[in-house]
């Protein structure tokens, strides 16, 4: 039987595909009668996904696979004139470019829930990912839809509230997505250019590690410690942020994030946050950090 995480990933990808296709059909206003039936079938499939997102069995996944194949076949029939390939390419391109308003989805973990034990327990990962991260996704989607509604109606009385909700939940969603991929078994220290820059900008790897550890320990209340790349100064920096977005420094790119909200450790470590932070270094995914650095360096601003 396929592992649960594989099935979760497949359902996640199907949901993304449904949202992307509906977005393209709507934005391009394709004047083909059969497209209406395609829209109906895709929306029905999306509704089924949302209804069964958590509680599903293997039979549901098989039925889902058959429905996707059937819809793909209908696409080929509708666009048999030769426009289908161009249309499909447009769908894939737009899928990469943007997420439709209010259509963010919970990304699957890149490893099983128990993969980070004994440093972070399976139970914490399940609650942290499936409950807390999901709530940020849902909060961001609601905020985006309410701001869209405000634009359509011209009623901006609650805009300040929904802008704050979008900042809070959006930062929670994006930072957690970074956080999951920032971790794996191994820890140790990085190599190559990332290590050279850490030594250049912080004096040594140990000085960087101590600075980052102290920043995490000294976050006031709940929040994050962040290693960022600053395009303005052309170097690495360490920041703290209370909650997800307060006291954050704009115009920077997050490379490494450590969640020091209590729900990330309290069930296992109780009030020993410093122990959680020390143990976290055993599961840092430096390859992922290096990949983020390589992409961040391509952003260049005038230094001043």
C-alpha positions in Angstrom: 0.0 0.0 0.0 1.3 3.5 -0.8 2.5 5.4 2.2 0.2 8.1 3.6 2.6 10.9 2.8 2.7 9.9 -0.8 -1.1 10.0 -1.0 -1.2 13.3 0.8 1.2 14.7 -1.8 -0.8 13.4 -4.7 -4.1 14.9 -3.4 -2.3 18.2 -2.8 -1.0 18.2 -6.4 -4.5 17.4 -7.8 -6.0 20.3 -5.8 -3.4 22.7 -7.2 -4.1 21.5 -10.7 -7.8 22.0 -10.3 -7.4 25.5 -9.0 -4.9 26.4 -11.8 -7.1 25.1 -14.5 -10.2 26.9 -13.2 -8.2 30.1 -12.9 -7.0 29.8 -16.5 -10.5 29.0 -17.9 -11.9 32.0 -16.1 -9.1 34.5 -16.9 -8.9 33.6 -20.6 -12.6 33.3 -21.2 -12.3 30.4 -23.6 -15.3 30.5 -25.9 -15.8 26.7 -26.3 -19.1 25.2 -25.2 -17.6 22.0 -23.9 -15.4 24.1 -21.5 -18.5 24.7 -19.4 -18.7 21.0 -18.7 -15.0 20.8 -18.0 -15.4 23.7 -15.5 -18.3 21.8 -13.8 -16.4 18.5 -13.6 -13.2 20.2 -12.2 -15.2 22.2 -9.6 -17.0 19.0 -8.6 -13.6 17.2 -8.2 -12.3 20.1 -6.2 -15.3 20.1 -3.9 -14.7 16.3 -3.2 -11.1 17.0 -2.4 -12.0 19.6 0.1 -14.7 17.5 1.7 -12.3 14.5 2.1 -9.0 16.3 2.6 -8.3 14.7 6.0 -10.5 11.6 6.1 -10.0 9.5 3.0 -9.1 5.9 2.1 -7.2 4.3 -0.8 -10.5 3.7 -2.7 -11.1 7.4 -2.8 -7.6 8.0 -4.2 -8.2 5.4 -7.0 -11.5 7.1 -7.9 -9.7 10.4 -7.9 -7.0 9.1 -10.2 -9.7 7.8 -12.6 -11.5 11.2 -12.6 -8.3 13.1 -13.3 -7.5 10.8 -16.2 -11.0 11.2 -17.6 -10.9 15.0 -17.4 -7.5 14.9 -19.1 -9.0 12.8 -21.9 -11.8 15.3 -22.3 -9.3 18.1 -22.5 -7.6 16.3 -25.4 -10.9 15.9 -27.1 -11.9 19.6 -26.6 -8.6 20.9 -27.9 -8.0 18.2 -30.6 -7.7 21.0 -33.1 -4.2 21.7 -32.0 -4.9 24.3 -29.4 -4.7 21.9 -26.5 -1.0 21.7 -26.2 -0.7 25.5 -26.2 -3.5 25.7 -23.7 -1.9 23.1 -21.4 1.4 25.0 -21.5 -0.4 28.1 -20.5 -2.0 26.3 -17.6 1.4 25.0 -16.4 3.0 28.5 -16.8 0.3 30.2 -14.8 0.4 27.5 -12.2 4.0 28.4 -11.5 3.4 32.1 -11.6 0.7 32.5 -9.1 -1.7 31.1 -6.6 -5.3 32.2 -7.2 -6.7 34.6 -4.5 -7.8 32.6 -1.5 -6.5 29.3 -2.8 -3.4 28.6 -0.8 -3.0 25.0 0.3 -1.2 23.2 3.1 2.1 21.9 1.7 2.9 18.3 2.6 5.8 17.6 4.9 9.0 16.6 3.0 9.4 13.6 5.3 7.3 11.4 7.7 6.1 12.9 11.0 8.6 10.8 13.0 11.6 11.7 10.8 13.1 14.2 13.2 12.9 12.1 16.4 14.3 12.1 19.0 14.8 15.9 18.6 11.2 16.7 17.7 8.6 14.2 18.4 6.1 12.7 15.9 3.2 14.1 18.0 4.5 17.7 17.9 5.0 17.4 14.1 1.5 16.2 13.6 -0.1 19.0 15.7 2.3 21.6 14.4 1.8 20.8 10.7 -1.8 19.6 10.6 -3.3 22.0 13.1 -1.2 25.1 13.4 0.1 25.5 9.9 -3.3 24.6 8.4 -4.9 27.4 10.5 -2.5 29.9 8.9 -3.4 28.7 5.4 -7.1 29.0 6.2 -6.6 32.4 7.8 -4.7 33.7 4.8 -7.2 32.4 2.3 -10.1 34.1 4.3 -8.2 37.4 4.5 -7.4 37.4 0.8 -11.1 36.7 -0.1 -12.3 39.4 2.3 -10.0 41.9 0.8 -11.1 40.9 -2.7 -14.7 41.4 -1.5 -13.7 44.9 -0.3 -12.3 45.8 -3.6 -15.4 44.6 -5.4 -17.8 46.4 -3.1 -15.7 49.5 -2.4 -16.3 49.0 1.3 -12.9 49.3 3.0 -14.1 49.9 6.6 -12.5 46.6 7.8 -9.4 46.8 5.5 -7.0 47.4 8.4 -8.2 44.2 10.1 -7.9 42.1 7.0 -4.5 43.5 6.1 -3.2 42.5 9.5 -4.8 39.1 9.2 -3.1 38.6 5.8 0.2 39.7 7.2 -0.1 37.4 10.3 -1.4 34.3 8.6 0.5 34.8 5.4 3.8 35.1 7.3 2.8 32.1 9.4 2.2 30.1 6.2 5.3 31.1 4.4 7.7 30.8 7.3 6.4 27.4 8.2 6.8 26.2 4.6 10.5 27.3 4.9 10.8 25.8 8.4 9.8 22.3 7.3 12.4 22.2 4.5 15.1 23.8 6.8 15.2 20.5 8.7 16.5 17.0 8.3 18.5 14.5 10.3 22.2 15.4 10.3 22.8 18.9 11.5 26.6 19.4 11.6 27.7 22.5 9.7 27.4 23.6 6.1 30.1 23.7 3.5 31.1 25.6 0.4 30.0 29.2 -0.1 27.4 29.2 2.7 30.1 28.3 5.2 32.5 31.0 3.8 29.8 33.7 4.0 28.9 32.7 7.6 32.6 33.0 8.6 32.9 36.3 6.7 29.8 37.9 8.1 29.9 36.5 11.7 33.5 35.8 12.3 33.2 32.0 12.5 30.6 29.3 12.2 30.6 28.9 16.0 30.1 32.7 16.5 27.2 32.5 14.0 25.7 29.5 15.8 26.0 31.3 19.2 24.5 34.5 17.9 21.5 32.7 16.3 21.0 30.6 19.4 20.9 33.7 21.6 18.6 35.5 19.2 16.2 32.5 19.4 16.4 32.4 23.2 15.8 36.1 23.6 12.7 36.4 21.4 10.1 38.2 23.5 7.1 35.9 23.8 6.4 33.9 20.7 8.2 34.3 17.5 11.2 33.3 15.3 14.9 33.7 14.8 15.9 34.1 11.2 19.0 34.0 9.1 18.4 36.3 6.1 20.2 37.5 3.1 20.1 41.3 2.7 20.4 42.3 -0.9 21.0 46.0 0.1 24.1 45.2 2.2 25.1 42.1 0.3 25.6 40.0 3.4 23.9 37.6 5.8 22.1 38.9 8.9 20.3 37.4 11.9 16.9 38.8 12.9 14.2 38.2 15.5 10.5 38.6 14.8 7.8 38.6 17.5 4.7 36.6 16.4 5.3 36.2 12.6 5.6 39.7 11.3 6.3 42.2 14.0 9.8 43.8 14.2 10.6 42.1 10.9 13.1 43.8 8.6 11.7 44.4 5.1 13.6 43.9 1.8 15.3 40.7 3.1 15.1 37.1 2.1 14.8 34.4 4.7 17.3 31.5 4.4 16.9 29.7 7.7 14.0 29.9 10.1 13.6 28.5 13.6 10.1 28.4 15.1 10.2 29.2 18.9 6.5 29.5 19.4 5.6 27.3 22.4 3.5 24.9 20.3 6.7 23.9 18.4 8.4 22.5 21.5 6.3 22.7 24.7 4.7 19.3 24.5 8.1 17.7 24.5 10.4 20.2 26.2 8.0 22.0 28.5 9.6 25.3 29.5 13.1 24.2 28.4 13.2 26.3 25.3 17.0 26.5 25.3 17.2 22.7 25.2 14.9 22.6 22.2 17.0 25.2 20.4 20.3 23.3 21.1 18.8 20.1 19.8 17.4 21.8 16.8 20.9 22.2 15.4 21.0 18.4 14.9 18.3 18.6 12.2 19.2 21.7 10.2 19.1 21.0 6.4 22.1 23.0 5.2 21.6 21.9 1.6 18.2 23.6 1.6 19.7 26.7 3.1 22.5 26.8 0.5 19.9 26.4 -2.3 18.0 29.4 -0.9 21.2 31.4 -0.7 22.0 30.6 -4.3 18.6 31.9 -5.4 18.7 34.9 -3.0 22.0 36.1 -4.4 20.5 36.6 -7.8 18.5 39.5 -6.3 20.7 42.6 -6.5 19.9 46.1 -5.3 22.0 49.3 -5.2 23.9 49.1 -1.8 23.1 52.1 0.5 
